Amino acid sequence: QKEVEQNSGPLSVPEGAIASLNCTYSDRGSQSFFWYRQYSGKSPELIMFIYSNGDKEDGRFTAQLNKASQYVSLLIRDSQPSDSATYLCAVLAAGNNRKLIWGLGTSLGVNP
Amino acid sequence: DTEVTQTPKHLVMGMTNKKSLKCEQHMGHRAMYWYKQKAKKPPELMFVYSYEKLSINESVPSRFSPECPNSSLLNLHLHALQPEDSALYLCASSQESGGATDTQYFGPGTRLTVL
């Protein structure tokens, strides 16, 4: 059974701090990794995707991938109250189908 | 432009009603998806269309019937639903590049309530 695990939280950080969100996956053949942000009652919004080992930066967001450890993380620098949301980690299953395997999400709260 | 649109935003229907959800994208994507999401759960895949053909049906009950009239449009026809089908229904699309770079973009969703 292919699985993606995240700490459910809630994770609480003060405004301006770095928020660190973690995700592990079981399928060693996985190649693509996605972070989606979801505000309550809204749809998932793509934040970052990463395919290669190492870091990928986009503004205040950095995704880190370590395929040997089967671990992907999302760092949010200078956290803002508007970053308060649930962050979903999704992994594209190896093979020909287009199925994303989802974690249960981590709830992040940024306190002013 | 990474916009996927969905109508209606909200839908309330009785168990004997027939209704349809609509999804549209103009990004030239060739894969389109329907998901169902319950509160505090991740999206749950229902159907995938690839090049306008149904490629994945995740054993969804027949009271949900998908349709892909063309490469930009995706419908979900609803009939004889149950109250437990109340959820946020999400449409997504991706390029269908066939590789690791295929990225799914979601529409705003339709909040469905079955009475």
Interface residues (C-beta under 8 A of the other chain):
Chain A: Q31 S32 F34 Y36 G41 K42 S43 P44 E45 L46 F49 Y51 L88 A90 L92 N97 R98 K99 L100 W102 G103 L104 G105
Chain B: T2 A31 Y33 K40 K41 P42 P43 L45 V48 S50 S55 I56 L88 L90 S94 E96 A100 T101 D102 T103 Q104 Y105 F106 G107 P108 G109 R111
